[in-house]
């Protein structure tokens, strides 16, 4: 059975979940000239974010897409896949706005506002990654947001332009293909340095809540397992998993 590399469906509950439901069809009919397959939609009725978070989006206004990969890496190297995917989304956005950055662990920011959210799920069997599903929601033409969403922005809010979603999806597909060589050739040191160079608040002191305590610290790196490493003014290190750290934001001036 021939599978389209990028498939459009008008509406779905979640592109990540839809890909998981169809994953065996993709794995059984994989065209080796493709590094991945993808599904995108105008509307998700149950969009997923990291953990228990939801992804809320107006119909037809944004990129809502998920990809299935068979990454050529070992399970203990899976965070390098996350770096590859985040860097690709960042490169896509850098065509339109200045200096988008990766906010650990799974968001893309422009200045101090969120423009994209990423959700990556790895299926590990024994000593290999059977497949990985990487989903991303990118705010494109939406200009009003649900009040429960913290500090959102979009390409249209930032540039004043209206964009054609289907054309942008093809553009994103090209970038993901181009950047895949970093992963395929195991260029992990390059990937990690590129990730740090584009990491939001890297080597900038901020107030954080870390495991219930307020700490003034700077981000100094990430572990090979994707944990965030910080250091306070006295040189004390902190290694944080997801949900163990929160940036304490200063209120924006009116």
SULQUIHU-V193830 format. One record per pair of residues at least 24 apart in sequence whose C-alpha atoms are under 10 Angstrom apart, sorted by sequence separation. I is the first residue (numbers start at 0). GAP is how many residues later the second one is. D is the distance in whole Angstrom. If there is no record, write none. Layout:
<<I:GAP:D> <I:GAP:D>>
This chain:
<<0:24:9> <1:24:9> <14:24:6> <15:24:10> <39:24:6> <40:24:7> <81:24:9> <113:24:9> <114:24:5> <115:24:9> <139:24:9> <140:24:9> <195:24:9> <0:25:9> <4:25:10> <13:25:10> <14:25:7> <38:25:9> <39:25:4> <40:25:9> <113:25:9> <114:25:8> <139:25:8> <195:25:7> <204:25:10> <206:25:10> <2:26:7> <4:26:9> <13:26:10> <14:26:7> <38:26:6> <39:26:6> <89:26:9> <194:26:10> <195:26:8> <204:26:9> <205:26:10> <0:27:9> <1:27:7> <2:27:8> <3:27:10> <13:27:9> <37:27:7> <38:27:6> <39:27:9> <88:27:8> <194:27:9> <202:27:9> <204:27:8> <210:27:10> <0:28:6> <1:28:9> <2:28:8> <11:28:9> <12:28:10> <14:28:9> <37:28:6> <38:28:7> <88:28:10> <139:28:9> <192:28:10> <201:28:9> <202:28:9> <204:28:9> <209:28:8> <0:29:9> <1:29:8> <4:29:7> <10:29:9> <11:29:7> <13:29:9> <14:29:7> <16:29:9> <36:29:8> <37:29:4> <38:29:9> <88:29:9> <106:29:9> <191:29:9> <209:29:9> <210:29:8> <4:30:9> <5:30:9> <6:30:8> <7:30:9> <8:30:7> <9:30:8> <10:30:6> <11:30:8> <12:30:8> <13:30:5> <14:30:10> <16:30:9> <36:30:5> <37:30:6> <85:30:10> <105:30:9> <106:30:10> <107:30:9> <191:30:9> <209:30:8> <210:30:10> <214:30:10> <4:31:7> <5:31:6> <6:31:6> <7:31:6> <8:31:6> <9:31:5> <10:31:6> <11:31:6> <12:31:5> <13:31:7> <14:31:9> <15:31:8> <16:31:9> <35:31:6> <36:31:5> <37:31:9> <85:31:9> <106:31:10> <191:31:10> <209:31:10> <213:31:10> <4:32:5> <5:32:5> <6:32:5> <7:32:5> <8:32:5> <9:32:5> <10:32:5> <11:32:5> <12:32:5> <13:32:6> <14:32:8> <15:32:8> <34:32:10> <35:32:5> <36:32:7> <85:32:8> <191:32:9> <210:32:9> <211:32:8> <212:32:9> <213:32:9> <214:32:10> <215:32:10> <3:33:8> <4:33:6> <5:33:6> <6:33:6> <7:33:6> <8:33:7> <9:33:7> <10:33:6> <11:33:6> <12:33:5> <13:33:5> <14:33:9> <34:33:9> <35:33:5> <36:33:10> <84:33:9> <209:33:9> <210:33:5> <211:33:8> <213:33:10> <214:33:10> <2:34:8> <3:34:8> <4:34:8> <5:34:8> <6:34:9> <7:34:8> <8:34:9> <9:34:9> <10:34:8> <11:34:8> <12:34:7> <13:34:7> <34:34:7> <35:34:7> <209:34:6> <210:34:6> <211:34:9> <213:34:9> <3:35:9> <11:35:9> <12:35:9> <33:35:9> <34:35:7> <35:35:9> <84:35:9> <113:35:9> <208:35:8> <209:35:4> <210:35:9> <34:36:8> <81:36:9> <113:36:8> <114:36:9> <115:36:9> <187:36:10> <208:36:6> <209:36:7> <34:37:10> <81:37:9> <112:37:8> <113:37:6> <114:37:6> <115:37:9> <207:37:7> <208:37:5> <209:37:9> <81:38:7> <112:38:5> <113:38:5> <114:38:5> <115:38:8> <207:38:6> <208:38:6> <80:39:9> <81:39:10> <111:39:8> <112:39:5> <113:39:6> <114:39:5> <206:39:9> <207:39:5> <208:39:7> <29:40:10> <111:40:9> <112:40:6> <113:40:8> <114:40:8> <206:40:6> <207:40:5> <13:41:9> <26:41:9> <78:41:10> <80:41:10> <111:41:9> <112:41:9> <205:41:7> <206:41:6> <207:41:9> <25:42:8> <26:42:9> <108:42:10> <109:42:10> <110:42:10> <205:42:8> <206:42:8> <25:43:10> <26:43:9> <77:43:10> <108:43:9> <109:43:8> <114:43:10> <205:43:9> <206:43:9> <77:44:8> <108:44:9> <109:44:9> <205:44:10> <22:45:8> <92:45:9> <109:45:10> <21:46:10> <22:46:10> <77:46:10> <200:46:10> <18:47:7> <74:47:9> <88:47:8> <10:48:9> <15:48:10> <17:48:9> <18:48:8> <19:48:8> <74:48:9> <85:48:10> <109:48:9> <9:49:10> <10:49:10> <14:49:7> <15:49:8> <16:49:9> <18:49:7> <74:49:7> <84:49:8> <88:49:9> <9:50:9> <13:50:9> <14:50:6> <15:50:6> <73:50:9> <74:50:9> <81:50:10> <84:50:9> <85:50:9> <13:51:9> <14:51:6> <15:51:8> <70:51:10> <74:51:9> <75:51:9> <77:51:8> <80:51:9> <84:51:9> <13:52:9> <14:52:9> <15:52:9> <63:52:10> <65:52:9> <67:52:10> <69:52:10> <74:52:7> <75:52:9> <76:52:10> <81:52:8> <62:53:9> <63:53:10> <64:53:10> <65:53:9> <66:53:9> <67:53:10> <68:53:9> <69:53:10> <73:53:7> <74:53:6> <75:53:9> <80:53:10> <61:54:10> <65:54:9> <67:54:10> <72:54:10> <73:54:6> <74:54:6> <77:54:9> <49:55:9> <72:55:8> <73:55:7> <74:55:9> <49:56:8> <71:56:9> <72:56:7> <7:57:9> <48:57:9> <49:57:10> <70:57:9> <71:57:8> <6:58:10> <48:58:10> <69:58:10> <70:58:7> <71:58:10> <96:58:8> <5:59:9> <69:59:7> <70:59:8> <71:59:10> <95:59:7> <5:60:10> <68:60:10> <69:60:6> <70:60:7> <95:60:10> <97:60:10> <5:61:9> <54:61:10> <68:61:9> <69:61:5> <70:61:7> <96:61:7> <4:62:9> <54:62:8> <68:62:6> <69:62:6> <92:62:8> <95:62:9> <96:62:7> <54:63:10> <67:63:7> <68:63:5> <69:63:9> <95:63:8> <54:64:10> <67:64:6> <68:64:6> <66:65:8> <67:65:5> <68:65:8> <95:65:10> <66:66:6> <67:66:7> <49:67:8> <65:67:7> <66:67:5> <67:67:9> <48:68:7> <49:68:8> <50:68:9> <65:68:5> <66:68:6> <47:69:10> <48:69:7> <49:69:6> <64:69:9> <65:69:4> <66:69:9> <47:70:9> <48:70:6> <49:70:8> <64:70:6> <65:70:6> <47:71:8> <48:71:9> <49:71:10> <63:71:8> <64:71:6> <65:71:9> <63:72:6> <64:72:7> <62:73:8> <63:73:5> <64:73:9> <62:74:6> <63:74:7> <61:75:7> <62:75:5> <63:75:9> <61:76:6> <62:76:7> <91:76:9> <60:77:9> <61:77:5> <62:77:7> <91:77:10> <60:78:7> <61:78:5> <62:78:9> <60:79:6> <61:79:6> <91:79:8> <92:79:9> <56:80:8> <59:80:10> <60:80:5> <61:80:7> <91:80:6> <54:81:10> <55:81:9> <56:81:9> <57:81:9> <59:81:9> <60:81:5> <90:81:9> <91:81:9> <54:82:8> <56:82:8> <59:82:9> <60:82:9> <91:82:9> <57:83:9> <58:83:9> <88:83:8> <91:83:7> <57:84:7> <87:84:8> <90:84:8> <91:84:9> <56:85:8> <57:85:10> <87:85:10> <90:85:9> <48:86:9> <57:86:9> <87:86:10> <88:86:8> <47:87:9> <48:87:9> <56:87:10> <57:87:8> <87:87:6> <88:87:8> <46:88:10> <47:88:10> <48:88:9> <56:88:8> <57:88:10> <86:88:10> <87:88:6> <90:88:9> <111:88:9> <47:89:9> <55:89:8> <56:89:9> <86:89:9> <87:89:9> <110:89:9> <111:89:10> <46:90:9> <55:90:8> <87:90:9> <107:90:10> <108:90:10> <109:90:9> <84:91:7> <87:91:7> <107:91:9> <108:91:7> <55:92:10> <61:92:9> <83:92:9> <86:92:8> <87:92:9> <107:92:9> <55:93:8> <60:93:10> <61:93:10> <101:93:8> <106:93:10> <54:94:9> <84:94:9> <100:94:9> <101:94:9> <104:94:10> <35:95:10> <37:95:9> <39:95:9> <53:95:10> <83:95:7> <84:95:9> <100:95:10> <101:95:9> <102:95:9> <103:95:7> <35:96:10> <36:96:10> <37:96:9> <38:96:9> <39:96:10> <83:96:7> <100:96:9> <101:96:6> <102:96:6> <103:96:7> <35:97:9> <37:97:9> <39:97:10> <83:97:10> <100:97:5> <101:97:5> <102:97:5> <103:97:9> <83:98:7> <84:98:10> <99:98:8> <100:98:6> <101:98:5> <102:98:8> <80:99:9> <83:99:7> <98:99:8> <99:99:9> <100:99:5> <101:99:9> <102:99:9> <82:100:9> <99:100:9> <100:100:9> <101:100:10> <19:101:10> <60:101:10> <61:101:9> <62:101:10> <63:101:10> <80:101:10> <100:101:10> <60:102:9> <61:102:10> <62:102:6> <79:102:10> <80:102:7> <15:103:8> <19:103:10> <26:103:9> <60:103:9> <61:103:7> <62:103:9> <79:103:7> <80:103:10> <15:104:9> <26:104:8> <60:104:8> <64:104:8> <83:104:9> <86:104:8> <15:105:9> <59:105:8> <62:105:8> <63:105:9> <82:105:9> <89:105:10> <61:106:10> <62:106:7> <66:106:10> <79:106:9> <23:107:10> <79:107:9> <80:107:9> <83:107:7> <86:107:8> <22:108:8> <79:108:7> <82:108:7> <83:108:9> <86:108:7> <89:108:8> <22:109:10> <62:109:10> <70:109:9> <76:109:10> <78:109:10> <79:109:9> <82:109:7> <85:109:8> <22:110:9> <72:110:8> <80:110:9> <82:110:10> <83:110:9> <19:111:10> <71:111:7> <72:111:8> <76:111:9> <79:111:7> <82:111:9> <83:111:8> <86:111:8> <19:112:9> <70:112:8> <71:112:6> <72:112:10> <79:112:7> <82:112:6> <85:112:10> <86:112:10> <19:113:8> <70:113:8> <71:113:9> <72:113:8> <78:113:10> <81:113:10> <82:113:10> <18:114:7> <71:114:8> <18:115:10> <79:115:9> <16:116:9> <18:116:10> <15:117:7> <104:117:10> <14:118:10> <15:118:7> <16:118:10> <103:118:9> <14:119:10> <15:119:6> <14:120:7> <15:120:9> <13:121:9> <14:121:9> <104:121:8> <103:122:9> <104:122:8> <41:123:9> <103:123:9> <104:123:8> <40:124:10> <103:124:8> <40:125:10> <39:126:9> <39:129:8> <37:131:10> <37:135:9> <36:136:9> <104:136:9> <105:136:10> <35:137:9> <104:137:7> <111:137:10> <103:138:9> <104:138:10> <35:140:9> <111:140:10> <34:141:9> <35:141:8> <34:142:7> <33:143:8> <78:143:10> <82:143:9> <35:144:10> <78:144:9> <79:144:8> <81:144:9> <34:145:8> <78:145:7> <79:145:9> <34:146:10> <77:146:9> <78:146:6> <79:146:8> <76:147:7> <77:147:8> <78:147:6> <75:148:8> <76:148:7> <77:148:9> <78:148:9> <34:149:10> <75:149:7> <76:149:10> <74:150:10> <7:158:9> <5:163:9> <5:164:9> <5:167:8> <4:168:9> <50:191:9> <49:192:9> <50:192:9>>
